[in-house]
Amino acid sequence: MTDVERATVQIHRLENERVARMYGLELKMLHPWPGLVTPFQGAWCVLRPGDVSMAHAHHDHEIFIVMAGRGRVVGDGQEHEISGGDIAFMRPGTTHHVLNHGDEDFSYYAIWWDRAMAGEFIARDRTPDSDEDAVQAEERV
């Protein structure tokens, strides 16, 4: 386990040069990362002015935590205006996409999870009593 993984507070900074263009927007998987065991995954997402993300549905629950800008989230044909500070929740199976019709970037953090992720987390996670316990927990991942 590295010193960074042992730190009580870990900071992972957004590196714009590592953001990839896919699904009609720019994104970077930020979560999980080595040494961190959680029951969910997440990505930083940015829609540039005029961008429309690819419509899709999946079995996961998903939330968008809007960080900056204004946009619209469309779920099963219903359109909702969202902006910085808002949180949008999509139930499993909801066909959804996001639009940016504004003139500035629209950014949000997407987090998704399902029962399997939660079950795997519960099955493998325990609060490490020592660095050795933390290493053993990481090896099970």
C-alpha positions as CSV (number, residue, x, y, z in Angstrom):
1,M,0.0,0.0,0.0
2,T,1.4,3.4,-1.0
3,D,1.6,6.4,1.3
4,V,-1.2,8.0,-0.7
5,E,-3.4,5.0,-0.1
6,R,-2.6,5.1,3.6
7,A,-3.5,8.8,3.9
8,T,-6.5,9.6,6.1
9,V,-7.7,12.1,3.5
10,Q,-7.1,11.4,-0.2
11,I,-7.5,14.1,-2.8
12,H,-7.9,13.1,-6.5
13,R,-7.8,16.2,-8.7
14,L,-9.5,16.5,-12.0
15,E,-6.9,16.5,-14.8
16,N,-8.6,18.0,-17.8
17,E,-6.0,16.4,-20.2
18,R,-7.2,13.0,-19.1
19,V,-10.8,13.6,-19.8
20,A,-12.1,11.4,-22.7
21,R,-14.7,12.2,-25.3
22,M,-17.4,9.5,-25.3
23,Y,-21.1,9.0,-25.1
24,G,-21.6,12.6,-26.5
25,L,-19.8,14.3,-23.6
26,E,-16.4,14.5,-21.9
27,L,-15.9,12.3,-18.9
28,K,-13.3,10.8,-16.6
29,M,-13.8,7.8,-14.3
30,L,-12.9,9.1,-10.9
31,H,-14.2,6.4,-8.7
32,P,-13.2,3.8,-7.5
33,W,-9.4,4.3,-7.1
34,P,-6.7,2.0,-5.6
35,G,-7.1,1.5,-1.9
36,L,-10.7,2.7,-1.8
37,V,-13.5,0.1,-1.5
38,T,-17.1,1.5,-2.0
39,P,-20.5,0.2,-3.1
40,F,-20.7,2.6,-6.1
41,Q,-18.8,4.0,-9.1
42,G,-18.5,7.6,-10.4
43,A,-17.4,9.8,-13.2
44,W,-16.8,13.5,-13.8
45,C,-18.9,14.6,-16.8
46,V,-18.7,17.8,-18.8
47,L,-21.1,18.8,-21.6
48,R,-19.7,21.6,-23.7
49,P,-22.3,24.1,-25.2
50,G,-24.5,22.3,-27.7
51,D,-23.6,18.8,-26.5
52,V,-26.2,16.1,-26.1
53,S,-25.2,12.9,-24.3
54,M,-26.1,9.5,-25.8
55,A,-29.5,8.3,-24.6
56,H,-29.2,5.0,-22.7
57,A,-30.8,2.9,-20.0
58,H,-29.2,0.4,-17.5
59,H,-30.0,-1.7,-14.5
60,D,-28.1,0.7,-12.1
61,H,-29.5,3.4,-10.0
62,E,-27.8,6.7,-10.9
63,I,-27.6,10.3,-9.6
64,F,-26.1,13.4,-11.2
65,I,-24.7,16.0,-8.8
66,V,-24.6,19.2,-10.8
67,M,-21.4,21.2,-10.1
68,A,-21.6,24.1,-12.6
69,G,-23.7,25.4,-15.5
70,R,-27.2,24.8,-16.6
71,G,-28.6,21.8,-18.5
72,R,-31.5,19.5,-19.0
73,V,-31.9,15.9,-18.1
74,V,-34.4,13.9,-20.0
75,G,-35.8,10.7,-18.4
76,D,-38.3,8.6,-20.3
77,G,-39.3,11.6,-22.4
78,Q,-39.7,14.0,-19.5
79,E,-37.4,17.0,-19.6
80,H,-36.1,18.7,-16.4
81,E,-34.0,21.9,-16.1
82,I,-31.0,21.4,-13.7
83,S,-28.2,23.7,-12.6
84,G,-25.4,23.9,-10.1
85,G,-26.3,22.4,-6.7
86,D,-29.1,20.2,-8.1
87,I,-29.2,16.4,-7.9
88,A,-31.1,14.3,-10.4
89,F,-32.0,10.7,-9.7
90,M,-32.7,8.1,-12.4
91,R,-34.3,4.8,-11.5
92,P,-33.1,1.6,-13.0
93,G,-34.4,1.1,-16.5
94,T,-35.0,4.8,-17.1
95,T,-33.9,5.9,-20.6
96,H,-32.0,9.1,-20.0
97,H,-29.7,11.7,-21.5
98,V,-28.4,15.2,-20.8
99,L,-28.4,18.3,-22.9
100,N,-26.5,21.6,-22.7
101,H,-28.3,24.3,-24.7
102,G,-26.4,27.1,-22.9
103,D,-23.3,29.0,-23.8
104,E,-21.1,27.7,-21.0
105,D,-19.9,24.2,-19.9
106,F,-22.3,22.1,-17.9
107,S,-20.5,19.8,-15.4
108,Y,-21.8,17.1,-13.0
109,Y,-20.6,14.1,-11.1
110,A,-22.4,10.9,-12.0
111,I,-22.6,8.1,-9.4
112,W,-24.2,4.7,-10.1
113,W,-24.8,1.6,-8.1
114,D,-26.8,-1.6,-8.0
115,R,-27.6,-4.4,-5.5
116,A,-24.6,-6.5,-6.7
117,M,-22.1,-3.6,-6.0
118,A,-23.6,-3.1,-2.6
119,G,-23.5,-6.8,-1.8
120,E,-19.9,-7.1,-2.9
121,F,-19.0,-4.2,-0.8
122,I,-20.7,-5.6,2.3
123,A,-19.1,-9.0,1.7
124,R,-15.5,-7.7,1.4
125,D,-15.4,-4.6,3.4
126,R,-14.6,-4.2,7.0
127,T,-12.9,-1.3,8.8
128,P,-9.2,-2.1,8.9
129,D,-7.6,-2.2,12.3
130,S,-4.2,-1.9,10.9
131,D,-2.3,-1.3,7.7
132,E,-1.9,-5.0,7.3
133,D,-5.7,-5.4,7.4
134,A,-6.1,-2.7,4.8
135,V,-3.6,-4.5,2.5
136,Q,-5.5,-7.8,2.9
137,A,-8.8,-6.0,2.2
138,E,-7.4,-4.5,-1.0
139,E,-6.0,-7.9,-2.1
140,R,-9.6,-9.3,-2.0
141,V,-10.8,-6.7,-4.5
